[in-house]
Amino acid sequence: MDRIDRKICSLLQVNGRASSAELAEEVGLSVSSANERVRRLVAQGIVTGWQARLDPEAVGAALCALVLIDMEYSGEAEACAALIARPEVMELHHVSGPHSYLMKIRVKDSRNLQAFLQEVLKPLPAIRRTETLVSLEALKESGAIPIDGLDREAGG
C-alpha cells in the first residue's frame, strides 16, 4: 500500500459513501484511477466491507456494557462460538491478564442486560466468572483503524 492507498482507506473510513470523484479530488488522481484503486483495495482484502453506523438509542440498543469473562479451557471454543453468534455481542476479544475475554454488548436497557447475562452467558458450561461494566457515556466510539504513516505525513 502506498501513500495514496492509505489516504483512500482513511477517507473511506470517514465516509464509506464517498464517490470516486470525491476520492479522486482528495488524493489528486483521475476518477478512473481512484475507482481502480478502490477496486484493488477490495480485491486484496484491505477494504473488507461497507456498513452504515446507526444511532444505538434509535434502534433499541442504548445500553452498552463491557463484560470481563473468565472461562475454563474445556468448552471455551463452543462458548465463544455461541457468543459470536449473538447479535447483541458487538465485540469479543481474547485478552491477556487475569481474565480470558472482554466482550462488548449493546442491549435496550438494564433488564435486557440482566436477561442476557442470566439466560445466554452464564449458562454456558465454560463460564467460570463474569464482571460487567456499564458504560455511562461513550466519549469516543469508532470502528476506524489507524493507518500507519498517515499521522506522520500530516505532521501529527
PyMOL commands that place a pseudoatom at each C-alpha (Angstrom):
pseudoatom trace, name=CA, resn=MET, resi=1, chain=A, elem=C, hetatm=0, pos=[0.000, 0.000, 0.000]
pseudoatom trace, name=CA, resn=ASP, resi=2, chain=A, elem=C, hetatm=0, pos=[1.412, 3.362, -0.961]
pseudoatom trace, name=CA, resn=ARG, resi=3, chain=A, elem=C, hetatm=0, pos=[0.579, 6.794, 0.451]
pseudoatom trace, name=CA, resn=ILE, resi=4, chain=A, elem=C, hetatm=0, pos=[-2.394, 7.266, -1.903]
pseudoatom trace, name=CA, resn=ASP, resi=5, chain=A, elem=C, hetatm=0, pos=[-3.907, 3.889, -0.972]
pseudoatom trace, name=CA, resn=ARG, resi=6, chain=A, elem=C, hetatm=0, pos=[-3.537, 4.750, 2.721]
pseudoatom trace, name=CA, resn=LYS, resi=7, chain=A, elem=C, hetatm=0, pos=[-5.224, 8.119, 2.144]
pseudoatom trace, name=CA, resn=ILE, resi=8, chain=A, elem=C, hetatm=0, pos=[-8.101, 6.462, 0.242]
pseudoatom trace, name=CA, resn=CYS, resi=9, chain=A, elem=C, hetatm=0, pos=[-8.561, 3.964, 3.081]
pseudoatom trace, name=CA, resn=SER, resi=10, chain=A, elem=C, hetatm=0, pos=[-8.610, 6.787, 5.604]
pseudoatom trace, name=CA, resn=LEU, resi=11, chain=A, elem=C, hetatm=0, pos=[-11.187, 8.734, 3.592]
pseudoatom trace, name=CA, resn=LEU, resi=12, chain=A, elem=C, hetatm=0, pos=[-13.396, 5.654, 3.169]
pseudoatom trace, name=CA, resn=GLN, resi=13, chain=A, elem=C, hetatm=0, pos=[-13.356, 5.005, 6.918]
pseudoatom trace, name=CA, resn=VAL, resi=14, chain=A, elem=C, hetatm=0, pos=[-14.746, 8.503, 7.482]
pseudoatom trace, name=CA, resn=ASN, resi=15, chain=A, elem=C, hetatm=0, pos=[-17.243, 8.344, 4.614]
pseudoatom trace, name=CA, resn=GLY, resi=16, chain=A, elem=C, hetatm=0, pos=[-17.849, 4.954, 3.015]
pseudoatom trace, name=CA, resn=ARG, resi=17, chain=A, elem=C, hetatm=0, pos=[-20.289, 6.599, 0.597]
pseudoatom trace, name=CA, resn=ALA, resi=18, chain=A, elem=C, hetatm=0, pos=[-17.681, 8.935, -0.863]
pseudoatom trace, name=CA, resn=SER, resi=19, chain=A, elem=C, hetatm=0, pos=[-17.891, 8.916, -4.642]
pseudoatom trace, name=CA, resn=SER, resi=20, chain=A, elem=C, hetatm=0, pos=[-14.962, 8.095, -6.874]
pseudoatom trace, name=CA, resn=ALA, resi=21, chain=A, elem=C, hetatm=0, pos=[-14.957, 11.758, -7.909]
pseudoatom trace, name=CA, resn=GLU, resi=22, chain=A, elem=C, hetatm=0, pos=[-14.674, 12.901, -4.285]
pseudoatom trace, name=CA, resn=LEU, resi=23, chain=A, elem=C, hetatm=0, pos=[-11.888, 10.424, -3.574]
pseudoatom trace, name=CA, resn=ALA, resi=24, chain=A, elem=C, hetatm=0, pos=[-10.060, 11.401, -6.766]
pseudoatom trace, name=CA, resn=GLU, resi=25, chain=A, elem=C, hetatm=0, pos=[-10.167, 15.085, -5.848]
pseudoatom trace, name=CA, resn=GLU, resi=26, chain=A, elem=C, hetatm=0, pos=[-8.887, 14.439, -2.316]
pseudoatom trace, name=CA, resn=VAL, resi=27, chain=A, elem=C, hetatm=0, pos=[-5.917, 12.313, -3.426]
pseudoatom trace, name=CA, resn=GLY, resi=28, chain=A, elem=C, hetatm=0, pos=[-5.093, 14.059, -6.704]
pseudoatom trace, name=CA, resn=LEU, resi=29, chain=A, elem=C, hetatm=0, pos=[-5.996, 11.283, -9.168]
pseudoatom trace, name=CA, resn=SER, resi=30, chain=A, elem=C, hetatm=0, pos=[-8.372, 10.875, -12.069]
pseudoatom trace, name=CA, resn=VAL, resi=31, chain=A, elem=C, hetatm=0, pos=[-11.770, 9.399, -11.242]
pseudoatom trace, name=CA, resn=SER, resi=32, chain=A, elem=C, hetatm=0, pos=[-10.946, 6.178, -13.109]
pseudoatom trace, name=CA, resn=SER, resi=33, chain=A, elem=C, hetatm=0, pos=[-7.620, 5.802, -11.245]
pseudoatom trace, name=CA, resn=ALA, resi=34, chain=A, elem=C, hetatm=0, pos=[-9.297, 6.374, -7.876]
pseudoatom trace, name=CA, resn=ASN, resi=35, chain=A, elem=C, hetatm=0, pos=[-12.034, 3.885, -8.766]
pseudoatom trace, name=CA, resn=GLU, resi=36, chain=A, elem=C, hetatm=0, pos=[-9.448, 1.302, -9.838]
pseudoatom trace, name=CA, resn=ARG, resi=37, chain=A, elem=C, hetatm=0, pos=[-7.534, 1.740, -6.575]
pseudoatom trace, name=CA, resn=VAL, resi=38, chain=A, elem=C, hetatm=0, pos=[-10.708, 1.162, -4.546]
pseudoatom trace, name=CA, resn=ARG, resi=39, chain=A, elem=C, hetatm=0, pos=[-11.461, -1.992, -6.573]
pseudoatom trace, name=CA, resn=ARG, resi=40, chain=A, elem=C, hetatm=0, pos=[-7.898, -3.213, -5.956]
pseudoatom trace, name=CA, resn=LEU, resi=41, chain=A, elem=C, hetatm=0, pos=[-8.129, -2.482, -2.200]
pseudoatom trace, name=CA, resn=VAL, resi=42, chain=A, elem=C, hetatm=0, pos=[-11.339, -4.547, -2.069]
pseudoatom trace, name=CA, resn=ALA, resi=43, chain=A, elem=C, hetatm=0, pos=[-9.836, -7.371, -4.171]
pseudoatom trace, name=CA, resn=GLN, resi=44, chain=A, elem=C, hetatm=0, pos=[-6.765, -7.503, -1.892]
pseudoatom trace, name=CA, resn=GLY, resi=45, chain=A, elem=C, hetatm=0, pos=[-8.974, -7.796, 1.184]
pseudoatom trace, name=CA, resn=ILE, resi=46, chain=A, elem=C, hetatm=0, pos=[-7.812, -4.483, 2.651]
pseudoatom trace, name=CA, resn=VAL, resi=47, chain=A, elem=C, hetatm=0, pos=[-11.296, -2.994, 2.393]
pseudoatom trace, name=CA, resn=THR, resi=48, chain=A, elem=C, hetatm=0, pos=[-13.421, -5.780, 3.856]
pseudoatom trace, name=CA, resn=GLY, resi=49, chain=A, elem=C, hetatm=0, pos=[-16.924, -4.330, 3.673]
pseudoatom trace, name=CA, resn=TRP, resi=50, chain=A, elem=C, hetatm=0, pos=[-19.269, -1.366, 3.791]
pseudoatom trace, name=CA, resn=GLN, resi=51, chain=A, elem=C, hetatm=0, pos=[-21.684, -0.600, 6.567]
pseudoatom trace, name=CA, resn=ALA, resi=52, chain=A, elem=C, hetatm=0, pos=[-23.772, 2.208, 7.991]
pseudoatom trace, name=CA, resn=ARG, resi=53, chain=A, elem=C, hetatm=0, pos=[-23.323, 3.418, 11.572]
pseudoatom trace, name=CA, resn=LEU, resi=54, chain=A, elem=C, hetatm=0, pos=[-26.599, 3.602, 13.445]
pseudoatom trace, name=CA, resn=ASP, resi=55, chain=A, elem=C, hetatm=0, pos=[-27.727, 5.572, 16.484]
pseudoatom trace, name=CA, resn=PRO, resi=56, chain=A, elem=C, hetatm=0, pos=[-27.899, 2.842, 19.172]
pseudoatom trace, name=CA, resn=GLU, resi=57, chain=A, elem=C, hetatm=0, pos=[-30.730, 4.544, 21.051]
pseudoatom trace, name=CA, resn=ALA, resi=58, chain=A, elem=C, hetatm=0, pos=[-32.833, 4.931, 17.904]
pseudoatom trace, name=CA, resn=VAL, resi=59, chain=A, elem=C, hetatm=0, pos=[-32.618, 1.198, 17.184]
pseudoatom trace, name=CA, resn=GLY, resi=60, chain=A, elem=C, hetatm=0, pos=[-33.247, -0.013, 20.726]
pseudoatom trace, name=CA, resn=ALA, resi=61, chain=A, elem=C, hetatm=0, pos=[-29.683, -0.749, 21.833]
pseudoatom trace, name=CA, resn=ALA, resi=62, chain=A, elem=C, hetatm=0, pos=[-28.943, 2.238, 24.078]
pseudoatom trace, name=CA, resn=LEU, resi=63, chain=A, elem=C, hetatm=0, pos=[-27.166, 0.371, 26.871]
pseudoatom trace, name=CA, resn=CYS, resi=64, chain=A, elem=C, hetatm=0, pos=[-23.532, -0.535, 26.229]
pseudoatom trace, name=CA, resn=ALA, resi=65, chain=A, elem=C, hetatm=0, pos=[-21.811, -2.954, 28.592]
pseudoatom trace, name=CA, resn=LEU, resi=66, chain=A, elem=C, hetatm=0, pos=[-18.313, -4.386, 28.736]
pseudoatom trace, name=CA, resn=VAL, resi=67, chain=A, elem=C, hetatm=0, pos=[-18.130, -7.842, 30.245]
pseudoatom trace, name=CA, resn=LEU, resi=68, chain=A, elem=C, hetatm=0, pos=[-14.935, -9.421, 31.522]
pseudoatom trace, name=CA, resn=ILE, resi=69, chain=A, elem=C, hetatm=0, pos=[-15.253, -13.181, 31.235]
pseudoatom trace, name=CA, resn=ASP, resi=70, chain=A, elem=C, hetatm=0, pos=[-13.216, -15.964, 32.836]
pseudoatom trace, name=CA, resn=MET, resi=71, chain=A, elem=C, hetatm=0, pos=[-13.544, -19.317, 31.056]
pseudoatom trace, name=CA, resn=GLU, resi=72, chain=A, elem=C, hetatm=0, pos=[-12.454, -22.895, 31.550]
pseudoatom trace, name=CA, resn=TYR, resi=73, chain=A, elem=C, hetatm=0, pos=[-10.446, -24.299, 28.653]
pseudoatom trace, name=CA, resn=SER, resi=74, chain=A, elem=C, hetatm=0, pos=[-12.916, -27.141, 28.269]
pseudoatom trace, name=CA, resn=GLY, resi=75, chain=A, elem=C, hetatm=0, pos=[-15.835, -25.750, 26.295]
pseudoatom trace, name=CA, resn=GLU, resi=76, chain=A, elem=C, hetatm=0, pos=[-14.139, -22.431, 25.510]
pseudoatom trace, name=CA, resn=ALA, resi=77, chain=A, elem=C, hetatm=0, pos=[-14.425, -22.760, 21.717]
pseudoatom trace, name=CA, resn=GLU, resi=78, chain=A, elem=C, hetatm=0, pos=[-18.120, -23.636, 21.958]
pseudoatom trace, name=CA, resn=ALA, resi=79, chain=A, elem=C, hetatm=0, pos=[-18.786, -20.727, 24.326]
pseudoatom trace, name=CA, resn=CYS, resi=80, chain=A, elem=C, hetatm=0, pos=[-17.018, -18.301, 22.009]
pseudoatom trace, name=CA, resn=ALA, resi=81, chain=A, elem=C, hetatm=0, pos=[-18.973, -19.599, 19.004]
pseudoatom trace, name=CA, resn=ALA, resi=82, chain=A, elem=C, hetatm=0, pos=[-22.248, -19.188, 20.916]
pseudoatom trace, name=CA, resn=LEU, resi=83, chain=A, elem=C, hetatm=0, pos=[-21.381, -15.618, 21.902]
pseudoatom trace, name=CA, resn=ILE, resi=84, chain=A, elem=C, hetatm=0, pos=[-20.172, -14.610, 18.443]
pseudoatom trace, name=CA, resn=ALA, resi=85, chain=A, elem=C, hetatm=0, pos=[-23.488, -15.791, 17.001]
pseudoatom trace, name=CA, resn=ARG, resi=86, chain=A, elem=C, hetatm=0, pos=[-25.478, -13.395, 19.220]
pseudoatom trace, name=CA, resn=PRO, resi=87, chain=A, elem=C, hetatm=0, pos=[-26.479, -10.060, 17.633]
pseudoatom trace, name=CA, resn=GLU, resi=88, chain=A, elem=C, hetatm=0, pos=[-26.076, -8.251, 20.975]
pseudoatom trace, name=CA, resn=VAL, resi=89, chain=A, elem=C, hetatm=0, pos=[-22.360, -9.062, 21.009]
pseudoatom trace, name=CA, resn=MET, resi=90, chain=A, elem=C, hetatm=0, pos=[-20.574, -6.249, 19.235]
pseudoatom trace, name=CA, resn=GLU, resi=91, chain=A, elem=C, hetatm=0, pos=[-17.042, -7.403, 20.020]
pseudoatom trace, name=CA, resn=LEU, resi=92, chain=A, elem=C, hetatm=0, pos=[-15.374, -10.374, 21.665]
pseudoatom trace, name=CA, resn=HIS, resi=93, chain=A, elem=C, hetatm=0, pos=[-11.656, -10.142, 22.422]
pseudoatom trace, name=CA, resn=HIS, resi=94, chain=A, elem=C, hetatm=0, pos=[-9.368, -12.839, 23.807]
pseudoatom trace, name=CA, resn=VAL, resi=95, chain=A, elem=C, hetatm=0, pos=[-7.264, -10.798, 26.230]
pseudoatom trace, name=CA, resn=SER, resi=96, chain=A, elem=C, hetatm=0, pos=[-4.154, -11.085, 28.358]
pseudoatom trace, name=CA, resn=GLY, resi=97, chain=A, elem=C, hetatm=0, pos=[-4.238, -10.567, 32.105]
pseudoatom trace, name=CA, resn=PRO, resi=98, chain=A, elem=C, hetatm=0, pos=[-6.465, -12.064, 34.781]
pseudoatom trace, name=CA, resn=HIS, resi=99, chain=A, elem=C, hetatm=0, pos=[-9.498, -12.503, 32.510]
pseudoatom trace, name=CA, resn=SER, resi=100, chain=A, elem=C, hetatm=0, pos=[-9.978, -14.672, 29.435]
pseudoatom trace, name=CA, resn=TYR, resi=101, chain=A, elem=C, hetatm=0, pos=[-12.197, -12.439, 27.292]
pseudoatom trace, name=CA, resn=LEU, resi=102, chain=A, elem=C, hetatm=0, pos=[-13.573, -8.928, 27.017]
pseudoatom trace, name=CA, resn=MET, resi=103, chain=A, elem=C, hetatm=0, pos=[-16.999, -8.668, 25.405]
pseudoatom trace, name=CA, resn=LYS, resi=104, chain=A, elem=C, hetatm=0, pos=[-18.810, -5.521, 24.314]
pseudoatom trace, name=CA, resn=ILE, resi=105, chain=A, elem=C, hetatm=0, pos=[-22.570, -5.851, 24.066]
pseudoatom trace, name=CA, resn=ARG, resi=106, chain=A, elem=C, hetatm=0, pos=[-25.431, -3.495, 23.286]
pseudoatom trace, name=CA, resn=VAL, resi=107, chain=A, elem=C, hetatm=0, pos=[-28.954, -4.054, 24.581]
pseudoatom trace, name=CA, resn=LYS, resi=108, chain=A, elem=C, hetatm=0, pos=[-32.054, -1.955, 25.193]
pseudoatom trace, name=CA, resn=ASP, resi=109, chain=A, elem=C, hetatm=0, pos=[-31.758, -1.490, 28.958]
pseudoatom trace, name=CA, resn=SER, resi=110, chain=A, elem=C, hetatm=0, pos=[-30.576, -3.000, 32.246]
pseudoatom trace, name=CA, resn=ARG, resi=111, chain=A, elem=C, hetatm=0, pos=[-33.401, -5.557, 32.235]
pseudoatom trace, name=CA, resn=ASN, resi=112, chain=A, elem=C, hetatm=0, pos=[-32.223, -6.848, 28.861]
pseudoatom trace, name=CA, resn=LEU, resi=113, chain=A, elem=C, hetatm=0, pos=[-28.621, -6.851, 30.088]
pseudoatom trace, name=CA, resn=GLN, resi=114, chain=A, elem=C, hetatm=0, pos=[-29.607, -8.951, 33.091]
pseudoatom trace, name=CA, resn=ALA, resi=115, chain=A, elem=C, hetatm=0, pos=[-31.557, -11.350, 30.865]
pseudoatom trace, name=CA, resn=PHE, resi=116, chain=A, elem=C, hetatm=0, pos=[-28.581, -11.728, 28.504]
pseudoatom trace, name=CA, resn=LEU, resi=117, chain=A, elem=C, hetatm=0, pos=[-26.227, -12.460, 31.382]
pseudoatom trace, name=CA, resn=GLN, resi=118, chain=A, elem=C, hetatm=0, pos=[-28.582, -14.931, 33.097]
pseudoatom trace, name=CA, resn=GLU, resi=119, chain=A, elem=C, hetatm=0, pos=[-30.054, -16.663, 30.052]
pseudoatom trace, name=CA, resn=VAL, resi=120, chain=A, elem=C, hetatm=0, pos=[-27.239, -16.572, 27.495]
pseudoatom trace, name=CA, resn=LEU, resi=121, chain=A, elem=C, hetatm=0, pos=[-23.835, -16.042, 29.073]
pseudoatom trace, name=CA, resn=LYS, resi=122, chain=A, elem=C, hetatm=0, pos=[-23.844, -17.712, 32.486]
pseudoatom trace, name=CA, resn=PRO, resi=123, chain=A, elem=C, hetatm=0, pos=[-25.479, -20.995, 31.380]
pseudoatom trace, name=CA, resn=LEU, resi=124, chain=A, elem=C, hetatm=0, pos=[-22.536, -21.690, 29.031]
pseudoatom trace, name=CA, resn=PRO, resi=125, chain=A, elem=C, hetatm=0, pos=[-20.573, -24.554, 30.666]
pseudoatom trace, name=CA, resn=ALA, resi=126, chain=A, elem=C, hetatm=0, pos=[-17.149, -22.929, 30.180]
pseudoatom trace, name=CA, resn=ILE, resi=127, chain=A, elem=C, hetatm=0, pos=[-18.086, -19.712, 32.009]
pseudoatom trace, name=CA, resn=ARG, resi=128, chain=A, elem=C, hetatm=0, pos=[-16.456, -19.513, 35.447]
pseudoatom trace, name=CA, resn=ARG, resi=129, chain=A, elem=C, hetatm=0, pos=[-16.920, -15.860, 36.349]
pseudoatom trace, name=CA, resn=THR, resi=130, chain=A, elem=C, hetatm=0, pos=[-18.036, -12.551, 34.832]
pseudoatom trace, name=CA, resn=GLU, resi=131, chain=A, elem=C, hetatm=0, pos=[-17.612, -8.921, 35.727]
pseudoatom trace, name=CA, resn=THR, resi=132, chain=A, elem=C, hetatm=0, pos=[-19.890, -6.420, 33.997]
pseudoatom trace, name=CA, resn=LEU, resi=133, chain=A, elem=C, hetatm=0, pos=[-19.173, -2.735, 33.490]
pseudoatom trace, name=CA, resn=VAL, resi=134, chain=A, elem=C, hetatm=0, pos=[-21.971, -0.486, 32.217]
pseudoatom trace, name=CA, resn=SER, resi=135, chain=A, elem=C, hetatm=0, pos=[-20.924, 2.445, 30.058]
pseudoatom trace, name=CA, resn=LEU, resi=136, chain=A, elem=C, hetatm=0, pos=[-22.494, 5.662, 31.329]
pseudoatom trace, name=CA, resn=GLU, resi=137, chain=A, elem=C, hetatm=0, pos=[-21.371, 7.688, 28.311]
pseudoatom trace, name=CA, resn=ALA, resi=138, chain=A, elem=C, hetatm=0, pos=[-19.353, 6.938, 25.191]
pseudoatom trace, name=CA, resn=LEU, resi=139, chain=A, elem=C, hetatm=0, pos=[-16.867, 9.762, 24.774]
pseudoatom trace, name=CA, resn=LYS, resi=140, chain=A, elem=C, hetatm=0, pos=[-15.446, 8.105, 21.658]
pseudoatom trace, name=CA, resn=GLU, resi=141, chain=A, elem=C, hetatm=0, pos=[-16.682, 5.073, 19.794]
pseudoatom trace, name=CA, resn=SER, resi=142, chain=A, elem=C, hetatm=0, pos=[-15.161, 4.314, 16.426]
pseudoatom trace, name=CA, resn=GLY, resi=143, chain=A, elem=C, hetatm=0, pos=[-14.551, 1.414, 14.125]
pseudoatom trace, name=CA, resn=ALA, resi=144, chain=A, elem=C, hetatm=0, pos=[-11.875, 3.352, 12.222]
pseudoatom trace, name=CA, resn=ILE, resi=145, chain=A, elem=C, hetatm=0, pos=[-8.451, 1.721, 12.245]
pseudoatom trace, name=CA, resn=PRO, resi=146, chain=A, elem=C, hetatm=0, pos=[-5.387, 3.980, 12.486]
pseudoatom trace, name=CA, resn=ILE, resi=147, chain=A, elem=C, hetatm=0, pos=[-3.449, 3.789, 9.242]
pseudoatom trace, name=CA, resn=ASP, resi=148, chain=A, elem=C, hetatm=0, pos=[0.326, 3.606, 9.620]
pseudoatom trace, name=CA, resn=GLY, resi=149, chain=A, elem=C, hetatm=0, pos=[2.111, 6.560, 8.051]
pseudoatom trace, name=CA, resn=LEU, resi=150, chain=A, elem=C, hetatm=0, pos=[-0.798, 8.979, 7.706]
pseudoatom trace, name=CA, resn=ASP, resi=151, chain=A, elem=C, hetatm=0, pos=[-0.331, 10.657, 11.093]
pseudoatom trace, name=CA, resn=ARG, resi=152, chain=A, elem=C, hetatm=0, pos=[3.358, 11.304, 10.371]
pseudoatom trace, name=CA, resn=GLU, resi=153, chain=A, elem=C, hetatm=0, pos=[2.594, 12.724, 6.923]
pseudoatom trace, name=CA, resn=ALA, resi=154, chain=A, elem=C, hetatm=0, pos=[0.010, 15.097, 8.384]
pseudoatom trace, name=CA, resn=GLY, resi=155, chain=A, elem=C, hetatm=0, pos=[2.530, 16.352, 10.923]
pseudoatom trace, name=CA, resn=GLY, resi=156, chain=A, elem=C, hetatm=0, pos=[0.662, 14.720, 13.852]
for i in range(1, 156): cmd.bond("trace and resi %d" % i, "trace and resi %d" % (i + 1))
show_as sticks, trace
zoom trace
